[in-house]
Structure formats: structure tokens, C-alpha cells
Amino acid sequence: MKKALKIIFASLTVLILVLLLLPILFKSELVDVLKKEINNNINARVDFEDVNVSLLRNFPKVELQLLLFNMEGIEEFDSITLLTADIITASIDIKSFIKPAQGININSLSFEKANLNLLVNEQGIANYDILPKEDSSDQIYFGQIENYEISESTIAYHDKLSQSKMKLQGFNHSGSGKFADSVFDLVTQTEIDSLSFSYENIPYFLNVHSIADMIVSVDLNEYRYVIKENKIKLNQLPLQLNGGFTLGEEEYNFDLIGQSTNNSIADFLSIVPGFYVNDYKNIQSEGQATVNMSFKGRYKESDNIMPAMKLDVVLSDGYLKYPDLVFPIKSINGDLKVTAQEGNWDDLQVHMKQLNFIVNDRPVGSHFLVDNLFGNTGYNGAITGSMNLEDLSKAIIFEKLKNLKGIISGDLKLKASQHDIVNKNYAKIDFNGQFKATNASLTYDDINFSLNSASALLSPQKIELETTLLKIGESDFNGQLRIQDPLMMLTNGSVKELFIQGNSNFINGDELQKLGQSEPKNNNSPSTTTQRKIEKVHFNYDLKRLKYADNDVNSIILRSNWSNDSLKVKESKLEWNGSTMSLTGYIANINTYLFNKGTLGGKLYWKADKLNVSQLYQKSESKEELQRILVPDNLDIELDADIGQLIYDDLNFNAFTGKLLINESTLLLLNTQANMFNGRVAFQGSYDCKDTSNPTFDFKYDMSQIPFKSLFEKSSLFKKLNPFAEYLDGKFNSTLVISGPIGEDMFPVLNKIDASGFFETLQTELSGLPLISELKAKLGFEAAKKWYLEDSRNWFEIKEGKVLFQPFTQTINDMKYDFTGTYGLDHNIDFKVRSSIPREKLNATKASSLLGKGLEGLDKQAKALGLNIEVGPNIYFDINITGTFKKPKLSIVPTGSGGENIESVVQDRIKGESDKLKDSIKTRVNKESEIIKDSIKRAGNAKLDSIKSKANDKIDKAESKIKDNIISKADSTLSKIGIDSTKIIKDKVDDILGKTSKSDIDSIKSKLNDWNPFKKKKKID
């Protein structure tokens, strides 16, 4: 017995250890398998961060938890989130793991902090339709489920096809039942902190607190659901439901009845959107409210069949008084009936027999009837009464409205049919009335509103509205509004034609912007914004002064028309910062751009006396706040500009003209030119933002008669590209093509730009350059402090942050310099200057004396070798310059005198040897040519290519032999006089054989001539 107990105990211990360790040992494999299987069996993309598995907590059931679950749509709903949840927990029968082919039996399921986003697009396709289309009836997933729960969650539903929205915030729901049985009772408990629902952008429920406890009889054989017991409460309004519904394959059958009887007026008004505040429980109330509704019949979408519907709402002898307010709302009476027979609801009728109330002895009464809502709709209604706003504020609490004053009165009648409205049968339409408001004022969100007077006259043809001195904060408005054929808004929601004539003395744009941002978007409630189509608008407006973002704009005049989704600006003028500006042209596809992400197009003509670009934006001192300005991809705009004076940073451009194109995330400048520093500059190019993380620019500049010093002082980019200009006094011409990326600070990334071009000096003198002082110290110049530069054209390139100058020659005070080299944008320099200086320019200093002796010694060594280097009037030497412009480092190497420097001697020697070897190789080539011809005749075409290849090899080897012989002989000559010949000889050999700096200059010229950043860009006609 003891032995048996030990065996049983040991076995249980091993079993428990296995149950504990299996989820840990095979956790990563389990995560991978679960993700794979879920994604393979649904039409969605699923991911989760982790999995917890417990075999002990509910043994013999397995508890599975998915942590940080995320499900996204695919195809039409790619990357749109369908479901997220912090934790999803499922209790699964362990047999499902032993025999997975029989399906997975889930016993319980829970979602914690879930967000469910249900969406139906314009084509009627739902993002929650994710199950495979093939039959999967042999799989059992929920056969053994006993309970489920959703806690602290949000459910959002948006049907774009029907324009309906619903949002359930703070959703807590649980249900239990024996799903294994065909017939069972489903017991549910639901509480929703905030329920909102809208249809066609009209809110019917807004932030309603809801409670629903229900027992529903479920028959899975017939797919019938019958409500047995229920307790429902919407805010303070109780609701009782009876009946049920059956879900067929192609149609649904409804038999539902709902009622709420013998309620107070306050209970009913608690669910009316916007009417109540949170303190509705303490409102004094009298009178009764009754609600009855029913849905009976079939719903079949394919045949457009709807069930019969009936809704009755009756309010009788209502009385409401808010605590701490003076006046009650008395004599509240309402009678609303909505009916439709089973079918397509073309007979739908909405009949408000009455809706009346009194505030401080001022009655308001109304009634209306809308029948055949989906056919030839008929309208019959009226509203009449007056209201003292101050009395109203003493009867109803408005959360953000304060200090209400003024009298509003109106009398409106309407009787018409949709047929008569559409066909403008004005004789059969009764639509008349008037509206008045006088001395009205209120405070909203600490901004004061006031109105001296407003009046409106109504007729079938038009509504005319006139306002005098409407003030919003510091801003004032006066004007007239005329709506042509106003009843068209009842038929298709559109305004046929609108005329606006207005004027203002002052508008505070900052204050109005604050007002527009004061009401945060409530994510818990459906949007109430309705997109209305306005076919034509005529807008004329005059404004004396506009204040916005520390800018004062004066004398604004705007004359424009709107038609066919296009705004035509006939005339617009304004004065800003001492400049008069005007704008004309058109902007197209505005509605498409605003509401459907379409492309905004247009062509505009802009003229201004003066524009300071820096005043259009505020520079940030924090690099973290800097952000690139990106060009949107849905703009197609052409702008012709004519600006008398354009100020950009510290640069002044006069007579600025050009064309600006915005298209496909790219800004193009064409034919742009201006006067600058009494010179002329023309530029064109592109700013490309297709890659938003790496926008680039590509520009070409042509500058003429531009002063060095002026541009150096005003342009930070020029200062970086040409620091040498600090020491130049004169003018220059230049052509430059430049491209590269734009940094976060909207400045070119200097170490990544590429540029090519030239600058041509004009009447220029060089002074103050530290290099001159350094040369004087080393060579003893008697030259003047200023050097006058001959007019010259100097070619350069910029690559990887370095400026590469092509060789160029300058003669300064009879001294000749051949320049070549580079300098970095960090101002480090590496120049080589080959100099020819008259002997008399040098003083008898120690440096010049040593230099002369060095040349005489060199001359003696050269004569011993048979070279002719005579002491002449000029002294030749190389100057190697490193360091920076501010602190240069010089290395001077003498190279000869007497009109001929060492490199000239080297070149002569090389050329002589080259000519000899060329003659030799020519003879050899001719001889080989004859051999080749004979070989071709003997071998025929079959070996022709092989013979030619061998011939080319021989010629290449011969050319190489020429170079080797030249270098060898020249090197042996120069090495005897102690000169390192490698660099000199190599350069000269390449020069003799055709590789010169001219080819590099030709390359730069080609870049300038062939530059065209627009060759792949779309142009606007």
C-alpha cells in the first residue's frame, strides 16, 4: 500500500511539473503556431505581443490569454484597425488539443479594454466580414461556451453608405448560456457610460447613459430570438421591450414592441440631444411623457423591403424648472407620430401635430407634417412666437452661454410639394414669413457676441437677410445675404445660388481663430457636420483692417464668384506692412480637395509693391522645433508673381518676376529674375518633396554685375561657398547649377551638395587677405597692399563639401599666377600656385637672396646635364597653400628662371622622347598592319575578331611602352639634380597624350548647358 501511494504521489508530482513547465518550455512555439493558424483562417491581419497559458487554473480546461491583441484589415481596409484589446482570455476544453480535428471548443471568452472599430465603406463592404467564404460548418468553435464578457471597452460603428454612426463608450457587457443546447436562455447584463447615435449627420442620441438587463430565449434551430425579461433605462427614461425576431438566410422577420408610459417630462427630455445638463435628476417636473413604438414585418435588403414602423411620442401639460433658476418652462405639449407600412417606405410620414411651450408669458408654437418622404414629399408647417433671451437664460442652463440678452421673434409658414419646388411652381408654393433679432448679445467661452439688429424676409424665390453691427469680440461685420431658391435645400440639400455683400471696420483674426479652436472635438459623439453643396456664390467684401499673428493688413477688397466647385477671384487688394498687393485668377476642385482628398488646382496672378518673406513665418530658436516645409502631393497650382521689392533674410530683390508651379509634391520656379545690388540675378529650379524624409533641391543661377562684398555680407550660403569673397572688392558674373538635400532648418546640407559653374571677376581688387602678408614675409614683395585682378573666368565644382577649382591664370601687377586646388566648406584649403614674378618685384631680403642663390645653383646643375636654364628677368616657383583663409600655411619651391621653368624643360624633354617613340611605334604599327592583313587573307572571317583583338593588344602595349620610356628618361634626368619627378612627369605625359584640364572645363560647361530639372516634371498649361 505504501509503495502504491508513493507511486501515485510521484506520478501526480510529475504530472503537475509537466503542466507547469509545458507552457514555459514551448511558449515561443505556441505563439508562432497561434499567429499562423489565426491568420490562415480569417481575412485579416492579427498580431499580439505575448501569450499566457495555464493548465492548472481551470483544469481540465486550458486557459489561454493573448496580450496586447491587434487585428487590422486587408485589401479595402488595409492597415485600418478592426480590434485591439489589452487581454483576450479563452477557457478551452483540453479535448480540443487532444483531438484538434474535431474543432476547438471554447467554454468562456473575455475581452478587457477592447476597442472595436466597425466600418462599412461607400460600396457597402464591411471590415468585420472576415470569415472565409467556404463552408466551415464541420468546425465547432463555440459549441461548449458557457459565458462571455466585455469590460471597459469601446465600440464604434460607421456606415458610410447609410451615413449612420454609433459609438458606445465605457461598454461593459456579459452573457451566459448553454450554447451546446439548440434551445437555451441567454442572460445578459449591459451598462454603457455613453451611447451616441446619428443618422445623416443628425444626432438622435448624444452621450446617453444606458443600462440593459435582459433574458433572451434562443432557438438555434430556427435562428429565433425572443425577449422574455428585460430592464432598460436610457438616462432617466425607462423602456420596456417585448417580442422578438428571426434571422433567415435572405431576410429577417421582426415583431418588436417597445413602450415607455407614465413618465415625467424630465425623464423623456433627458435623452433629447443637447437639451439636458448633468443635473437633470434635480429638475422639478410635472406632466406626462409616453413613448410607443413597433417594428413588424420583413426586412429584405435585396428587394428593398422594410418592416412596418410606428413611433408615437406624446408630451402633455409639461412643466420644468431648473434648480436655482427664476423661470420655469410651462405648457409643454408635443405630439409626434412617425409611420410607414411594410415595403420600401415611400409612404413614410413624420407628423408633429404640435410642439408648444411658454417662457415668462412668451409663447412659442409650431407644427409640421412631412409625408411621402421617399416619394413626392409634401411639406406643411409653421412656427411662430418670440423669445426674450435673458428670460430664456433664467429658465434653461446653458453650459458655455452667459449674459444672454435681446429679443428674437419670427413667423414662418410653409406648404409645398417636392414636385413644385423642383419645377419652381411658385404659384403653388406657400412659403412666407419674417425673422427679427434686436439688441441681442451673449458671451460664449469668454468671447462677447452682440448684434444691433438682424432681419430676414422669406419667399419661395429667395431669402434676404440683413445684419447691422454684428460684433464677435473685437471684430465687426455688416452685410446682406440672399439665398436664391431656398427650398431646394429641402429636396437635395443644396444651395442653388448665394449672394454675399459685406463690410467690416476691424477683424481680430487671432481672436476668431481661438474661437474656432475653443470647442474640442468630442470623440465620443458622432459628427454633426453636414457637407452641403453650394452651386454658386457671389462674394463682395470690404475690410478696413485685419490683425493676425502680429501683422496688420489694411484696405482689403475682395470680389469673387464660386461656381462648379471653382473660385474665381475677379479682384482682390490689400495693404500689408506698407505694401499694396493684388491677386486675381481661379482655384478649382475645392470641395474635392477638402472632402475627398482630391487635387486642388488653379492659376493665380499676384502683384505686390513689397514683400518681406521673413514676416510670413516665425523663426524658432530651438532646433527641436524646426520642421521642414513640405509640398503637399494634391496641389496643381500655377502662380505668376510680380513683386516690386522682395526681401528674403537680408537680401533685397527688386523688380522680381517669375512663375511658380506646385505639382506632385514639387515646387518649380521658372523664368525667375530680379535686380540685386544694382546687378541682375536669374534663377530657376525645383524643390522636390516626394520623399518626405529627404526633400531635395535643384537650381540654376545666373548672376550679372553682383558686388562681392555686398553679397558676402548678406548671404550666409554665399559666405559658405565662397569665403574668398570677403577680401574681394569688385563685381562678378556667375552661372551655377546646384543640387542636394534640404535639412530640417530648410537650409541645404552643405556636405552633401553638388554644384558646377564659374564666376567671372570684373574690375576687382584683392586686399586684406592673410595670404598676401604671408607671401610678403617669405618673398619680400614691394607690391601694394591691394592687388588688382584682371578680368577672368574661373571654373569650379562642389562635391562632398569641397570646392574644386579648375586651373586658371591671374596676372597681378605683372606677376603671373596659375591657380588650381580645393577648399572645403569648413574653410580648410589646399591650393597649388605656379608663379612667375619679375626679379625686380623682390626686395633684397634674406628670403629673396637665398632664392636667387638657389636658382643659380640649380642652373649650374642643369647645364651639367645638358639643360638650358639661364638666369633671366623672372623667377619661377610653386606655392603650396594649406591651412585656412584666416591662417594660411605656405610652402615655396623654386622651379627656374630666365623665362623657362623646370616643368617647361621637363615638358620639352618628354615631348622630344615622345616624338621619337611615336615615330618608332608608327613604324612598328605599320609593319604589324601588313602582317595582320596577310593573316586575315589566310585565316578568313572565322578568325577575324581574334586577329583584331591581338592587334589592339599590341597597339595598347606600344602606347604603354611610350609612357614608360618617357617617364624613365625624364626621371633619370631630373633625379640627378635632386628633384622628385613622379608627379610632374605623370602630369606632363598625360598632357602630351591628350588629358588636360580643358576636358574638365568642358564637362562643367556641359552640366551648365544640359541642366534641366524639369525634364521629368509635369508642367501646367
GULO-244713 format. One record per residue (C-alpha): residue in one letter; y, z, x. Coordinates in steps of 0.05 Angstrom, whole numbers, plus 32768, in hexadecimal, padded with zeros to 4 digits. Layout:
AYZX...
***
This chain:
M800080008000K803080128037K80207FD2805AA802D7FAA801BL80717FCC8011K80837FBD8058I80727F74804EI809A7F70800DF80D57F95802CA80D47F68806AS80D07F29803EL810B7F408013T81337F4F8053V81257F09806EL81367EEA802AI81787F0F8027L81897EFA806EV81787EB2805DL81A57EB5801FL81DD7ED28049L81D77EA38084L81C87E608062P82107E568048I822B7E68808DL81FB7E4080B8F82007E00808FK82487E078075S82667DCA8098E822B7D9E8081L82357DB7803AV82807DA7803BD82717D608053V823A7D55801FL82647D6F7FE6K82A07D447FF7K82737D077FFEE824D7D127FBDI828C7D217F94N82B17CE47FAEN82747CB87FA3N826F7CCC7F59I82B77CC77F41N82EF7C947F45A831E7CC17F6AR832A7CDD7FAFV83167D267FB8D83227D567FF1F83217DA17FFBE832E7DCF8035D82F17DFC8034V82B37E12800EN82977E577FFFV824F7E5E7FEAS822D7E9E7FD2L81E37EA37FC1L81E57EEE7FB3R82217EFA7F86N82017EDB7F47F81B97ED17F5FP81917EAA7F49K81D07E817F3EV81F77E637F77E82427E707F78L82697E367F97Q82B47E397FA6L82E07DFE7FBAL83217E157FDCL83637DEF7FD9F83457DB77FB0N836B7D757FABM835B7D377F81E83847CF77F86G837F7CB67F60I836C7C717F7CE837F7C297F6BE83B87C2C7F37F83C17C767F45D83B97C757F90S83D37CB67FB1I83E87CD37F6DT83CD7D197F67L839F7D267F2BL83887D6D7F38T83967DA47F6AA837A7DEB7F68D837C7E267F97I83347E387F84I82FE7E167F5AT82C17E427F4FA827F7E2A7F31S82417E527F23I82067E227F29D81BD7E2B7F17I81947E2F7F57K81627DFF7F38S81977DC97F3FF818F7DD07F8AI81437DD17F88K813F7D957F58P81827D6F7F60A81667D307F40Q81667D547EFCG81B17D5F7F00I81DF7D987F12N81E37DD07EDEI82257DF57EE1N82237E397EBFS826D7E4B7EC7L82AB7E297EE2S82F17E447EF2F83337E287F0DE83677E547F2DK83AF7E3D7F35A839F7DF67F23N83D07DBD7F17L83B67D857EEBN83E17D467EE9L83CA7D177EB1L83EB7CD37EB1V83E57C947E86N840A7C587EA3E842F7C207E7FQ83EE7BF87E78G83CA7C327E55I839E7C437E91A83927C8E7E9BN838C7CAF7EDFY835A7CE17EC3D83287CAA7EB1I83017CB67EF2L82B87CB77EDBP828D7C7A7EEEK82857C457EB8E82397C427EBED820E7C6E7E92S82007CB27EB0S81E27CD37E73D81A37CE67E9BQ81CE7D167EC5I81DB7D5C7EAAY82197D7D7EC5F822E7DB07E92G81EE7DBB7E6AQ81E97E057E7BI82337E177E7CE82447E597E5CN828D7E637E6BY82C97E437E8EE830F7E5C7EA0I83527E3F7EB6S83867E717ECFE83CF7E6E7EE6S83CF7E237EE2T83FC7DE97ECDI83E87DAC7EA4A84177D707EA0Y840C7D337E75H84367CF47E76D84247CB67E4DK84547C7F7E63L84387C507E2ES844A7C7C7DF3Q84847C9F7E17S84687CE47E0AK84687D1F7E39M84497D647E37K844B7D9D7E69L84257DDF7E65Q843F7E127E98G841C7E547EA5F83DD7E3A7E83N83A47E6D7E7BH83677E597E54S831E7E6F7E4FG82E37E587E27S829B7E6C7E1DG82607E507DF9K82177E3B7DFFF821F7DF37E13A81D57DEC7E1AD81CF7DEE7DCES81E27DB27DA4V82077DDE7D73F822E7E1B7D8AD826F7E407D83L82A47E367DB8V82D07E737DC0T83137E677DE3Q83507E8F7DF5T83917E6E7E0AE83D67E857E20I840D7E567E38D844E7E727E55S84747E327E48L84607DF67E1DS848D7DB87E19F84817D767DF6S84AC7D387DECY84A27CF47DCCE84CE7CB97DDEN84F97CEA7E06I85087D167DC9P84F17D5E7DD4Y84C87D7D7D9CF84B27DBC7DC0L84D87DD97DFBN84BF7E157E23V84977E327DE9H846C7E6E7DF8S84287E617DD7I83EA7E8B7DC7A83AA7E6F7DA9D83687E937D9EM83347E667D7DI82EB7E617D6AV82D47E197D62S82917E037D48V82767DCC7D75D82407D9A7D60L822F7D6F7D9CN81FF7D447D74E82377D2C7D46Y82707D3A7D77R82917D627D40Y82C07D9D7D4BV82D37DCC7D12I83067E047D18K82E77E457CFEE83187E7B7D13N835C7E757D34K839A7E9C7D44I83D47E727D5DK841C7E867D6BL84557E5A7D85N848C7E897D9CQ84947EB37D5CL84777E7F7D2CP842E7E8B7D17L84037E4E7D06Q83C07E497CE2L83927E0D7CEDN83567DF87CC3G83267DBD7CC4G830D7D957CFEF83017D507D1CT82C97D227D30L82C97CF87D70G82A67CB57D67E829B7C7F7D9AE82D27C527D7FE82F97C7E7D4FY830A7CC67D40N830A7CE87CFCF833C7D1F7CEDD833E7D537CB5L83707D867CCFI839F7DB37CA7G83D37DE17CC4Q84027E117CA2S84347E487CB0T844D7E6A7C71N847D7EA27C5FN849E7EA57CA3S84E57EBA7CB2I85197E867CC4A851C7EA57D09D84D17E9A7D14F84D77E507D05L85177E457D2DS84F77E667D6AI84D17E247D77V850D7DF57D6BP85217DD87DAFG85627DF37DCBF85717E207D8FY85597E637DA7V85657E927DE1N85337EC47DFDD854D7EFC7DCFY85367EDB7D8FK850A7F177D7DN85487F427D6FI856B7F107D42Q85787F267CFAS85577EF57CCBE854F7EE87C81G85317EB07C59Q84EE7E8C7C5DA84D17E537C86T84917E2E7C73V846C7DF97C9BN84327DD07C80M84117D957CA4S83D27D6C7CA1F83AE7D337CC5K83787D117C9DG83537CD07CAAR833F7CA27CE3Y835F7C947D26K83497C527D44E83757C387D7CS83577BF27D7ED83697BE57D35N83AB7C0D7D37I83917C3D7D02M83B17C827CFEP839C7CBC7CD1A83C77CCF7C95M83FC7D007CA9K84277D327C83L845A7D657C9AD84847D937C6EV84B87DC47C88V84E17DED7C57L85187E1E7C69S85337E487C2FD85707E747C2BG85717E817C75Y859C7EB47C98L85A27EC07CE3K85CC7EF17D0AY85C87EFB7D55P85D17F427D6FD86187F517D87L86357F117D67V86697F117D30F86547EDB7CFFP86107ECC7CE0I85F67E877CD0K85ED7E877C85S85D07E5C7C4EI859F7E397C7CN85787E087C50G854C7DCF7C69D85177DA27C4BL84F27D717C79K84B87D447C65V84937D147C93T845C7CEA7C73A84307CAE7C84Q83F17C917C65E83B27C817C8DG83BD7C3E7CB1N83F27C237CE0W84277C547CC8D84567C1C7CB4D84687C487C78L847B7C847CA2Q84B47CA97C81V84E07CE17C9CH85087D027C64M85387D3B7C71K854D7D4C7C2BQ857E7D7F7C43L85957DA67C80N85CF7DD47C71F85EE7E137C8EI86307E3A7C8EV86557E5C7CC7N86927E877CB3D869C7E627C72R86997E1C7C93P865E7DF67C75V86387DBE7C97G860A7D927C6DS85DD7D577C7BH85A47D2D7C61F85807CEF7C78L85457CC37C67V85227C937C96D84E97C6B7C76N84BB7C327C8CL84C77C497CD3F849B7C127CF1G84B07BDC7CBFN84F27BC97CA0T850E7C0F7CACG853E7C2A7C7AY85757C5E7C8AN85987C8A7C58G85BE7CC77C6EA85FF7CEF7C73I861E7D297C98T865E7D4C7C86G86817D8C7C9AS86AE7DAF7CCCM86A37DE27D02N86CF7E137D26L86B17E177D6CE86CB7E5D7D77D86A87E747D37L86697E507D4DS86697E757D90K866D7EB67D68A862F7EA27D40I86017E837D74I85F47E967DBCF85FE7E5D7DEEE85E37E6E7E32K86157E457E5CL864C7E367E2AK86877E667E27N86CD7E697E0AL86C07E377DD2K86FE7E237DAAG87147DEA7D7DI87057DC87D3BI86D17D917D32S86C97D6D7CF0G86A57D2F7CD8D868F7D077C9CL86597CD17CA7K86317CA67C77L85FB7C737C84K85D17C477C57A85B17C097C75S85707BE57C85Q85597BCC7CC8H85587B847CAED85A17B887C9AI85B57BA97CDCV85927B747D06N85AF7B3A7CDDK85F57B5A7CD9N85F77B5A7C8DY86337B877C8EA863E7B817C43K85FB7BA47C36I86077BDB7C69D862B7C1B7C56F86407C3C7C97N86827C607C9AG86A17CA17CADQ86CD7CC57CDEF86CA7CFB7D13K87017D277D2EA87087D5D7D63T87497D817D72N875E7DB57DA6A87167DBE7DBCS87037DE47DFBL86C87E077E1CT86AF7E1F7E5FY866D7E067E7AD86507E227EBBD86967E3B7ECFI86B77DF77EC4N86EB7DF17E8CF86EA7DB97E59S87237DAA7E2AL87367D727DFAN87787D697DD7S875B7D3A7DA3A87247D087D96S87197CDD7D59A86E67CA87D45L86E27C757D0DL869E7C597CF9S868C7C177CD8P86507BE77CDBQ86757BBA7D0BK868E7BEE7D3CI869C7C367D4FE86E17C447D6CL86EC7C847D93E872D7C9B7DB2T87387CD97DDDT87797CF87DF6L877A7D267E32L87327D387E3CK87307D687E78I86F37D7B7EA0G87097DAE7ED2E87447D8F7EF7S87317D487EE1D87517D267EA5F873D7CEA7E7AN875E7CC17E44G87417C837E24Q87237C5A7DEDL86DA7C487DE1R86C17C117DB2I86777C067DA2Q86687BC27D83D86317BC07D4FP86207C0A7D58L85E57C0A7D27M85BD7BDE7D57M85AF7C207D7BL85837C327D3FT85597BF37D44N854B7BE97D8EG85707C217DB1S85A27BF17DD0V85ED7BEC7DD0K86047BA57DC3E864A7BA87DE0L86757BE17DFBF86C07BE07E09I86DE7C187E34Q87287C1F7E43G873C7C5D7E6AN876E7C7E7E98S87747CBF7EBFN87A97CE17EE8F87797D087F14I872E7D0F7F1EN870E7D447F4AG86CE7D227F60D86B37D5F7F84E86B97D897F45L86977D547F19Q865F7D4D7F4CK86537D987F49L86507D937EFEG861B7D5D7F02Q85F17D887F31S85FB7DCA7F0CE85C07DBF7EDCP85807DC07F06K85477D957EEEN85157DBE7EC6N84D17DAA7EDDN84B27DD07EA3S84D17DA57E6DP84CC7D5B7E5DS85077D2F7E6ET85387D237E35T855A7CE87E57T85537CA77E31Q855E7C657E52R858C7C3C7E25K85997BF37E2DI85E37BDF7E2CE85E97B947E28K86337B8C7E35V866A7BBC7E4EH86B47BAC7E59F86D37BE27E85N871C7BE97E97Y87337C287EB9D87717C427EDDL87727C817F08K87AE7C9C7F2DR878A7CCB7F5DL87417CDC7F6FK872F7D167F9CY86E97D137FBAA86CB7D317FFAD87107D408019N87277CF9800BD87617CE77FDEV875C7CA37FBBN87977C8A7F94S87AB7C537F64I87657C3F7F4FI875F7C017F22L871C7BE87F08R87107BAB7EDBS86C77B9B7ED1N86937B7F7EA2W86497B907E9AS861B7B5A7E7EN85D17B487E87D85C57B837EB6S85FD7B6C7EE3L86407B8C7EF2K86797B5B7F00V86B67B7B7F22K86F17B4F7F0FE87257B7B7F30S87247BBD7F55K87597BDD7F80L87667C207F9FE87907C427FD5W876B7C6E8006N87877C908044G87C37C628045S879B7C22803AT87967BF47FFEM87517BDA7FEFS87357BA97FBCL86EF7B957FA7T86D67B5B7F7DG86937B3B7F70Y86547B4F7F4AI86187B7E7F4FA85D77B687F2DN85967B897F15I85B47BCE7F0EN85847BE77ED8T85487BCA7EFCY855F7BEC7F3CL856C7C307F1BF85307C367EEEN84FA7C067F06K85047C077F52G851A7BBF7F52T85497B9D7F82L85947BA77F7BG85B87B667F8BG86007B4F7F8EK86397B2D7FB1L867A7B517FBFY86BD7B417FDFW86E17B7C8000K87277B7C801BA874B7BB7803AD878B7BC38061K876A7BFA808AL87277C1E808EN87147C5A80B8V86C87C5B80B9S86C47CA180D4Q86E57CBB8094L86AA7CA1806BY867A7CD48088Q867C7D1980A7K865E7D2080EDS862E7D5A80F6E86337D868133S85EA7D99812CK85B77D688147E85847D848116E85AF7D6B80DCL85B67D2580F8Q85917CF080D1R858D7CA580D8I85B07C7B80A3L85797C4E8088V85827C0E8060P855A7C0E801ED85267BD88015N853C7BC67FCEL85837BAC7FDBD85987B647FDEI85E47B687FE8E86167B398008L865B7B55801AD86957B2D8036A86C77B5C8058D87107B50806CI872F7B8F808AG87737B9080AAQ87637BCC80D7L871D7BE980E0I87177C2B8107Y86D27C3E8121D86D07C7D814BD870B7C70817BL87097C248177N873D7BFD814FF872A7BB88135N87617B8E8117A87597B5180E9F870F7B6480DFT86E87B3080B7G869E7B2480AEK86627B218080L86317B598075L85EC7B4C8058I85BC7B838041N85767B6B8034E852E7B85803DS85427BC58061T856E7B9E8091L85BA7B9B8099L85D47B5A80B6L861A7B4B80D0L862F7B0280D3N866D7AE180EFT86907B2480FAQ86CF7B228125A870D7B4B8132N87467B568162M873F7B928191F87707BA981C8N87967B6781C0G87547B4381CFR87207B2581A2V86D97B3C8191A86A47B198168F865F7B358159Q86247B2B812CG85DF7B4A8128S85AE7B748101Y859B7BBD80F4D85527BBD80DFC85347BF980BAK84F17BDC80A4D84D07C0F80D1T84F47C4D80B8S84DC7C7780F3N84F67C458126P85337C1C810ET854D7BE8813EF858C7BC0814BD85967B7A8168F85DE7B648173K86067B2F8198Y864E7B3C81AFD86827B0B81C7M86C17B2C81E4S86FF7B0A81FDQ873C7B258223I87267B6E821CP87477BA2824AF87147BC88274K87387C0B8272S87467C0A8227L86FE7BFC8213F86E37C2E8247E870F7C66822AK86FE7C5781E1S86B47C4181E1S867E7C7281F5L864A7C3A81F5F86747C0F8224K867E7C4B8251K86337C538257L86257C098262N865D7BFD8294P86757C3C82B8F86947C0E82EDA86CA7BFB82BAE86EC7C3F82C5Y87087C248307L871C7BDF82EDD87617BCC82D3G87627B8882B3K873F7B61827DF86FB7B418274N86D47B10824AS868B7B1F8239T86507B078211L86177B388206V85D77B3B81DEI85BB7B8181D6S85817B9F81AFG85587BDE81ABP85487C1B8180I857B7C47815CG85767C938166E857E7CCB8133D85C87CCF8144M85D17C858131F85DE7C75817BP85B47C4481A4V857B7C6381CCL85987C4E8210N85597C52823AK85367C22820AI856B7BED81FFD85657BA58218A85A47B7C8225S85B97B3C8248G85FD7B1E8254F86387B158281F867F7B2E828AE86B77B0582A8T86F07B2A82CBL87387B1282BDQ87747B2882E8T87507B6782FBE875D7B9A8331L872E7BD0834AS87497C15835DG87337C5C8364L86EA7C4A836FP86CB7C7F839DL86A47C4683BEI86E67C2A83DBS86F67C6C83FCE86B07C708418L86B57C298435K86F97C388454A86DC7C768474K86A27C508492L86C47C0E84A4G870D7C1F84ACF872C7BF08479E87767BE3847BA87717BC78434A879D7BDD83FBK87887C1583CBK877E7BE08395W87507BA4839AY87617B668372L87227B458358E871C7AFA8351D870A7AE1830CS86BF7ADE830AR86847ADC82DBN864F7B1182E7W860A7B0E82C7F85E17B4B82B7E85A57B668290I85947BAB8276K854B7BC08275E852C7C05826DG856E7C298279K85847C0082B6V85BA7BCB82BDL85A37B9282EAF85DB7B678308Q85CA7B20831EP85E97B0D8361F86337AFE835DT866B7AF48390Q86B07B148392T86E77B0683C5I87177B4083CAN87537B3C83FAD87307B058423M86F17B2F8426K86B27B108408Y867C7B3A83E6D863A7B2283C9F86227B578397T85DD7B64837AG85B87BA28361T85B07BD28327Y85CE7C11830AG85AF7C3F82D7L85CF7C578297D85CA7C9B82B8H85FE7C7D82E9N85CF7C7C8326I85DC7C3C834ED85B47C10837DF85E07BD68397K85DB7BA883D2V861C7B8583E9R861C7B4E841DS86617B4E843BS868D7B1F8463I86CD7B42847CP87027B2484AAR87027B4984ECE874D7B5884E6K87407B8084A6L871F7BB684CFN87457BEB84F5A87337BFE853CT870D7C3B8524K86CF7C578540A86A67C388509S86C37BF28512S86BE7BF7855EL86757C08855AL866B7BD18528G868A7B9E8557K86607BB58592G86227BB28567L86327B698555E863E7B57859EG85FB7B7585B2L85D97B518579D85F97B10858FK85DD7B1785D6Q85967B2485BCA859C7AE9858DK85B07AB985C6A85747AD085EEL85497AB985B6G856E7A7785ADL85967A8C8570N85E17A7B856AI86067AB98554E864D7AB5856FV86837AEA8568G86B27ACD8534P86EB7AE08506N86BE7B0184D0I868E7B3B84D3Y86507B3A84A7F86297B768490D85FF7B908456I86167BCC842EN85DE7BF38409I85FC7C1F83D4T85D77C5883B0G85EB7C99838ET861C7C958354F865F7C748347K86807CB88351K86587CCA8390P86407C8A83B2K86147C8983F0L861E7C4E8420S85F17C318455I86117BF8847FV85E77BC684A6P860B7B9284D3T85EE7B4C84CCG86197B1E84F6S865D7AFE8507G867F7ABC8516G86767A9D84D3E862A7AA284D4N86027ADF84C2I85BB7AF084D4E859F7ADA8491S85C07A96849AV859C7A9184DDV855B7AA784BDQ85647A758485D85717A3C84B7R85347A5084E0I85097A5584A0K85237A138485G851479F184C8E84CE7A0B84C9S84C679FA847FD84DB79B2848AK84AA79AA84C3L847179C7849BK848479A0845DD847F795F8485S843C7976849FI84217988845CK843C7948843DT841379218470R83D7794C8462V83DF79448416N83E578F9841CK83A578F88446E838179248414S839A78F883DBE837778BB83F9I833778E483FFI833E78FA83B7K834678B2839FD8307789D83C4S82E178D883A8I82F678C78361K82DF787F8368R829C78968382A829078D08352G82AD78B38312N82CB78DB82D8A8294790E82D7K82AE79338314L82F77922830BD830D796882F5S82E77989832EI8308795B8361K834E79678344S834279B28346K832F79B0838FA836B7985839FN839A79B7837DD837A79F083A4K838879CA83E5I83D079BF83D2D83D97A0983BFK83BA7A1E8401A83E979EF8426E84267A0C8403S840E7A528414K84057A3C845CI844E7A25845DK84657A6A8449D84387A8D847AN84507A6284B5I849A7A6B84A1I84937AB6849CS846C7ABB84DCK849C7A938507A84DC7AB284E9D84BF7AF884EFS84AD7AEF8538T84F57AD98545L85177B128521S84E87B498537K84FC7B3C857FI85447B51856EG852D7B908548I85387B798500D85077B8784C7S84FC7B4184ADT84CC7B4C8473K84FE7B4F8439I852E7B1B8456I84F87AE88466K84D67AEF8423D85177AE483FDK85297AA78427V84E57A878421D84E97A8F83D5D852F7A7183D6I85187A3583FFL84DD7A2A83D0G85087A2D8391K850B7A758377T85547A888373S857F7AB6834AK85977A798324S85567A7A82FDD85657AC282E8I85AB7AB082D2D858E7A7582ABS855F7AA58289I85997AD18273K85BF7A94825BS85827A808233K85817AC48211L85CA7ABE81FEN85C27A7781E4D85807A8281BFW85927AC681A1N85887AC68156P85747B078134F85777AE580F0K85417AB180FBK850F7ADB80D5K853F7AFC80A5K854A7AE8805DK85917AD18050I85B47AD7800ED85D27A987FF3
***
